[in-house]
């Protein structure tokens, strides 16, 4: 296992190298945008040229890339072109809201979706199964922003419960944290519950058709034991895969939820940076999330060995 | 049993925790939570003209002079000033009690350095600099402006209310090169001003949240607050600017009471706002905003005045206003280059911009030699206040027989592309739209659209017209208000003849705030002094 982990970690280096090149080239395709934004409304050509020079945009692309790479190797992600604040600080300030939302969504979704999938498989073809599948189809179909507005209308505006928007750190009080994170969690969870519930159902159906399940029933095992100890454990590998990939998608896909509920997370930082052509931030966020993506995949691979002893690396 | 008890106790804890915010709110400082029209990321109000940065400037900096509700320039940081008989020497004395947020006194050196930097970037500042022989320090509180030629707009320049507003900064900050942001030049001091609020730098999250705290050391003037002038008395402990990306969420948060103030709610949501008994809509900026269609003079077919005139004839302001604002209560027809309702408003030489004259426009196109060239309109799709303009112009120009193409892009791309002087087919452009606040269009100097210096010094579109430049120079030198007005009228006539740009109407953007706020001032800029919160 140790060798596997070491090899996988080493393998991330070329992956990150490719990511760095792609990110750099994509972001720099339109080099003039950032300078033009800084130049403002009264922008004579010579001033625009001065700003381009100051930002190093007049240098050849390979030279800019070399300088950036050198900075990166020293742990320096650069500074925001607009606010002059270090990129890592900006990302650090925004990580907590996004991770909090991803974590609460993951927790809530798994707690709801896995039992739903198990029940649907167990009651295959009966009304609980159909009900859960109908929910699943609706969950996939309703856009997050529509659900978000419906939840805001139903709870804070009609009933006066919970907050419309914003984020409060859990460190500043559990009440404030829950009052603000509940609605975005609900809105974001629905599609995720639909996804995990469907995968759980499918995996469980396959597991429940195996001989060892018949054997377990024949031995007189209780239904709950059969479902959880025998079937679910054996059906867990694809479920964990989907949860893992879903977590990555969640972190990357919270932009809409963060916008509707005004959560100052990574998603909004990225959108703001793109609109403002603040390319050091865009590069920084993409790189950090590429690392997270690689690490999550690594964790999933390790989890496989724990869930299924037959898997060896 | 134990499990049930545990569940019960946990539920009680969660309910108690959810109730905590209400208790905490009652104990916290008096804070106004405001959602402004844009997020704040850059903090240098001299390096760029963005209005959100100007608004930030008014929070933490102060100005030597300021405009009141009579549109007169009044002393602000200045206690007294006098002019020599020949009007070439102006002596200013700073008032007592002016202090920077770090406790140091504000001095003449600070004022001179600030005005010197401002005059490199601002159009009126550049005009003033052109007539200036020197800024001279007399002592720590007194300094002089010595002119080499008459300049009729000294106070209008250093008391101008909108971008770039001549804010006074500490000398070490204001010594930043004019093209380098103060945060880059003075990383430790860039947030220090002498204004009524202090910038809470530790809580600054660019693009998300800005916090200002009351400056307890600020000594307000004794006069009543009036627009940007008068006593800036702060009546709350903190002001927080929160950026909420979604307009609907912003209004929902206001209705729920999570925020107190929205600077510019979108007009579509006014019905929901008006339904709430706790919210008031306040049209604080009577000068409003004015839309422009800017034409690029550098390339065919618009290097011919007749083709530009054809476009002017094709436009119906009502079409733009109706599509952007909708409710006629919040817009008005304004066939003037200078803000309607202000001193130099004039329609001299203007066509009837409520009724397009399609036949005349077609004839002008013919006389101008239009050969069916493709007209490229830069069309930002991410800026609610500008996005609707492109398709309206497209339709108007198609009606007169022009071959039009909308180039959809984000605003950042428009900003980058409009700076390019290349031919439209090689990455340039023919037309883009923008808007300015009325306070920026008060006279022929502040109005960037009247700049006719051409490709080497004008606003994007780069009109070149020596006659216009001569009239603007005459306006600057003239000290008699009646004669200034006559010159402004002649400039208007010339501007319509040459089509410096196409004015597309005046719009009002009222603020919405909860009735728990009182004392919100009128003016061209939203400010938070004088505002009380119950």
HADDOCK unambig.tbl for C-alpha pairs under 7 A between the chains (distance, minus, plus):
assign (segid A and resid 32 and name CA) (segid B and resid 416 and name CA) 5.95 0.50 0.50
assign (segid A and resid 33 and name CA) (segid B and resid 412 and name CA) 6.11 0.50 0.50
assign (segid A and resid 33 and name CA) (segid B and resid 413 and name CA) 6.12 0.50 0.50
assign (segid A and resid 33 and name CA) (segid B and resid 416 and name CA) 4.79 0.50 0.50
assign (segid A and resid 36 and name CA) (segid B and resid 415 and name CA) 6.02 0.50 0.50
assign (segid A and resid 36 and name CA) (segid B and resid 416 and name CA) 4.92 0.50 0.50
assign (segid A and resid 37 and name CA) (segid B and resid 412 and name CA) 6.74 0.50 0.50
assign (segid A and resid 37 and name CA) (segid B and resid 415 and name CA) 6.35 0.50 0.50
assign (segid A and resid 38 and name CA) (segid B and resid 48 and name CA) 6.89 0.50 0.50
assign (segid A and resid 39 and name CA) (segid B and resid 48 and name CA) 6.62 0.50 0.50
assign (segid A and resid 40 and name CA) (segid B and resid 48 and name CA) 4.92 0.50 0.50
assign (segid A and resid 40 and name CA) (segid B and resid 49 and name CA) 6.10 0.50 0.50
assign (segid A and resid 41 and name CA) (segid B and resid 49 and name CA) 6.37 0.50 0.50
assign (segid A and resid 42 and name CA) (segid B and resid 459 and name CA) 5.68 0.50 0.50
assign (segid A and resid 44 and name CA) (segid B and resid 456 and name CA) 6.66 0.50 0.50
assign (segid A and resid 44 and name CA) (segid B and resid 457 and name CA) 5.77 0.50 0.50
assign (segid A and resid 82 and name CA) (segid B and resid 41 and name CA) 5.96 0.50 0.50
assign (segid A and resid 82 and name CA) (segid B and resid 42 and name CA) 5.15 0.50 0.50
assign (segid A and resid 83 and name CA) (segid B and resid 41 and name CA) 5.26 0.50 0.50
assign (segid A and resid 83 and name CA) (segid B and resid 42 and name CA) 5.05 0.50 0.50
assign (segid A and resid 83 and name CA) (segid B and resid 206 and name CA) 6.57 0.50 0.50
assign (segid A and resid 84 and name CA) (segid B and resid 183 and name CA) 6.51 0.50 0.50
assign (segid A and resid 84 and name CA) (segid B and resid 184 and name CA) 6.52 0.50 0.50
assign (segid A and resid 157 and name CA) (segid B and resid 256 and name CA) 6.38 0.50 0.50
assign (segid A and resid 164 and name CA) (segid B and resid 252 and name CA) 6.73 0.50 0.50
assign (segid A and resid 164 and name CA) (segid B and resid 253 and name CA) 5.64 0.50 0.50
assign (segid A and resid 165 and name CA) (segid B and resid 253 and name CA) 6.69 0.50 0.50
assign (segid A and resid 174 and name CA) (segid B and resid 17 and name CA) 6.11 0.50 0.50
assign (segid A and resid 175 and name CA) (segid B and resid 14 and name CA) 6.96 0.50 0.50
assign (segid A and resid 175 and name CA) (segid B and resid 17 and name CA) 3.87 0.50 0.50
assign (segid A and resid 175 and name CA) (segid B and resid 18 and name CA) 4.06 0.50 0.50
assign (segid A and resid 175 and name CA) (segid B and resid 19 and name CA) 6.78 0.50 0.50
assign (segid A and resid 175 and name CA) (segid B and resid 20 and name CA) 5.89 0.50 0.50
assign (segid A and resid 175 and name CA) (segid B and resid 21 and name CA) 6.76 0.50 0.50
assign (segid A and resid 176 and name CA) (segid B and resid 18 and name CA) 6.39 0.50 0.50
assign (segid A and resid 176 and name CA) (segid B and resid 21 and name CA) 5.75 0.50 0.50
assign (segid A and resid 178 and name CA) (segid B and resid 18 and name CA) 6.91 0.50 0.50
assign (segid A and resid 179 and name CA) (segid B and resid 18 and name CA) 5.95 0.50 0.50
assign (segid A and resid 259 and name CA) (segid B and resid 245 and name CA) 5.52 0.50 0.50
assign (segid A and resid 259 and name CA) (segid B and resid 246 and name CA) 6.04 0.50 0.50
assign (segid A and resid 260 and name CA) (segid B and resid 246 and name CA) 5.91 0.50 0.50
assign (segid A and resid 260 and name CA) (segid B and resid 249 and name CA) 6.20 0.50 0.50
assign (segid A and resid 261 and name CA) (segid B and resid 249 and name CA) 6.83 0.50 0.50
assign (segid A and resid 262 and name CA) (segid B and resid 244 and name CA) 5.33 0.50 0.50
assign (segid A and resid 262 and name CA) (segid B and resid 245 and name CA) 6.46 0.50 0.50
assign (segid A and resid 264 and name CA) (segid B and resid 208 and name CA) 6.36 0.50 0.50
assign (segid A and resid 275 and name CA) (segid B and resid 412 and name CA) 6.27 0.50 0.50
assign (segid A and resid 276 and name CA) (segid B and resid 412 and name CA) 6.45 0.50 0.50
assign (segid A and resid 277 and name CA) (segid B and resid 412 and name CA) 6.90 0.50 0.50
